[in-house]
């Protein structure tokens, strides 16, 4: 007798929706405290950046629901995968918001450091959670080597996307709003990468950090999912 497909809520629960929601609520409330405390709009942009970090995670959750229900046809998954890939850099991008950390009036520096750390950690978690959905799907179909090749290539593209956003100030929607100008800028990076010093530095940094942190995350998941008898 075949099992019924898991419910929508159970799928979401297995992929970190509760901790992601709790961390996001805590971050937004801490930001509200800071805005009220300082009576200034400093760091208000963090709320928008966190919203953008949720975008790839939401697409990954939707993809996972289709996967577990056997509805993962190529014509359904391809748009979700492309949309996720374009938006994925928004999640780890929050780490780069530490460039705004400096002493400001009224609010102590340690509070702003904690605020930025919470937003950065939440964004990084959302990125790992969404990456895990696609990595698991690929591993089930094409094996572990192909899945890790996907993690490595995605991390490299993510690093480049973070460079485009943080250094050159491109936005995710520029893929649709200004595709010609974006392609011209990207072509210039390919032709003369050394003319853009931060290009290699930012791209390589995140291309290394993401797989390393994901490896630790996957090891923790494996340990948590291991039956109790395996440790005895």
Phi, psi and omega in degrees: 000123184283148178282145173291151179297146180298151181289163180302316183292324179292324177296315180296320181296328181282351184239036167079019183297319183295307179297325178296319180291315181297316179295322180293318178296318178297318181296315181294321179292322177295323176296320179298321176299317181294318180297320179290321182295313185274339186057032177227162182270012179303134178071007177298333180297341181298327179297318178293318180296325177291321176301316179294327178293332178286338185300308179295325179296319179297317178296322179294320177297318178298318178297319181295322177300317178296321181297309185289340178266005178073022182254018185275063176282149182306321183290340175273319188283326184302311178298322179295318181295317180293318178297318178298315182297321179293327184265344186306319180301340180297335182285300178290346179304330182300336178298326183286350179292353175296345177296343180272000183283118174198164180294128179234165182297147171074300187277130180291155183298322182297327179292315179295324177297317179294321179298311180296322180296319180294315177296318180296315180295322179294316177298318180296319178298316179300322178295313180296320179298318180287324178296323182297326179299310183287324180296318179296318180300314179293322181295323179294333184259319187237004175096169187292323181297314179296322181294319179287330173297324176296316179300316181295313182292322177296321179296321178295314178295324178295316177302319178294320178297322177294322176300314180301321183282313185282315186272313184261357172064034170279154178246161181302321183285352176293340175301325179260324185281321183225056185297324182295314181294323179294318179296321178298317180295319180293323178296323177295325178293322180291319182290316185227070182297328182287346177284352180235085188305319183287344182302305181292319184298309182293315182298312182293321180303308182285332175295337177267317184294319184296309179297324180295314180291325178292323178300317177295320179296317180294320178298320178295318178299316181299321180292319180292328182274352181291134178300149182301327181294336181291338181267353184272000000 
